[in-house]
């Protein structure tokens, strides 16, 4: 049985050198050190805003499931994928 990566991480914090702006339903992230841009759709942008509020991942998943009316397991899978991507890009710290 494969363990869920969200079980090993409690909190994901955007790093201070990452600037974000939301415009027309998209959230754009700029890594001020590397000058790399990242684009998040509306759902990814909502997750980003919850992470910026300091919410723990279990609370982010529960909030997203409630707000979007989606099964918690589906949300956890999507959240795991996004966290993996932004962590690999070096724009968040996981603890």
C-alpha positions as CSV (number, residue, x, y, z in Angstrom):
1,X,0.0,0.0,0.0
2,X,1.4,3.4,-1.0
3,X,1.3,6.1,1.6
4,X,-0.2,9.5,0.9
5,X,2.4,12.3,0.7
6,X,0.0,14.6,2.4
7,X,0.2,12.5,5.5
8,X,3.9,13.3,5.8
9,X,3.5,17.1,5.3
10,X,1.5,19.3,7.6
11,X,2.1,22.7,6.1
12,X,3.3,24.1,2.8
13,X,4.5,27.8,3.0
14,X,5.2,30.0,0.0
15,X,8.8,31.3,0.1
16,X,9.3,35.0,0.6
17,X,10.9,35.5,-2.8
18,X,7.7,34.4,-4.6
19,X,5.2,37.1,-5.6
20,X,1.7,36.3,-6.7
21,X,-1.1,38.1,-8.4
22,X,-4.5,36.9,-9.5
23,X,-6.0,38.3,-12.7
24,X,-9.0,37.1,-14.7
25,X,-9.3,33.8,-12.8
26,X,-5.6,32.9,-13.0
27,X,-2.9,33.2,-10.4
28,X,0.6,34.1,-11.6
29,X,3.5,33.3,-9.4
30,X,6.9,34.9,-10.0
31,X,10.0,33.5,-8.4
32,X,12.0,36.8,-7.9
33,X,15.3,34.9,-7.7
34,X,15.1,32.8,-10.9
35,X,12.6,35.1,-12.7
36,X,10.5,32.0,-13.5
37,X,6.8,32.4,-13.9
38,X,4.2,29.8,-12.9
39,X,0.5,30.0,-13.9
40,X,-2.3,28.4,-11.8
41,X,-5.9,28.0,-12.9
42,X,-8.7,29.1,-10.6
43,X,-8.6,26.0,-8.5
44,X,-4.8,26.1,-8.1
45,X,-5.0,29.8,-7.3
46,X,-7.5,29.0,-4.5
47,X,-5.2,26.4,-3.1
48,X,-2.3,28.9,-3.3
49,X,-4.4,31.5,-1.4
50,X,-5.2,29.0,1.4
51,X,-1.5,28.1,1.6
52,X,-0.7,31.8,1.9
53,X,-3.1,32.0,4.8
54,X,-1.0,29.4,6.6
55,X,-3.6,26.7,6.5
56,X,-2.5,23.1,7.2
57,X,-2.9,20.7,4.2
58,X,-5.6,18.7,5.8
59,X,-7.6,21.9,6.3
60,X,-6.8,23.0,2.7
61,X,-8.2,19.7,1.4
62,X,-11.3,19.9,3.5
63,X,-12.0,23.5,2.5
64,X,-11.5,22.7,-1.2
65,X,-13.8,19.6,-1.0
66,X,-16.5,21.7,0.7
67,X,-16.2,24.7,-1.6
68,X,-16.1,22.7,-4.8
69,X,-18.3,19.8,-3.8
70,X,-15.7,17.2,-4.7
71,X,-14.8,14.0,-3.0
72,X,-12.0,14.5,-0.4
73,X,-9.9,11.7,-2.0
74,X,-10.0,13.4,-5.4
75,X,-9.0,16.7,-3.8
76,X,-6.2,15.0,-1.9
77,X,-4.9,13.5,-5.1
78,X,-5.0,16.8,-6.9
79,X,-3.5,18.6,-4.0
80,X,-0.6,16.1,-3.8
81,X,0.1,16.7,-7.5
82,X,0.2,20.5,-7.1
83,X,2.3,20.4,-4.0
84,X,4.8,18.1,-5.7
85,X,5.0,20.4,-8.7
86,X,5.5,23.7,-6.7
87,X,7.8,22.0,-4.3
88,X,10.0,20.8,-7.1
89,X,10.0,24.3,-8.5
90,X,11.4,25.6,-5.3
91,X,8.7,28.1,-4.5
92,X,7.4,26.6,-1.3
93,X,8.8,25.1,1.9
94,X,7.2,21.9,3.2
95,X,7.1,21.0,6.9
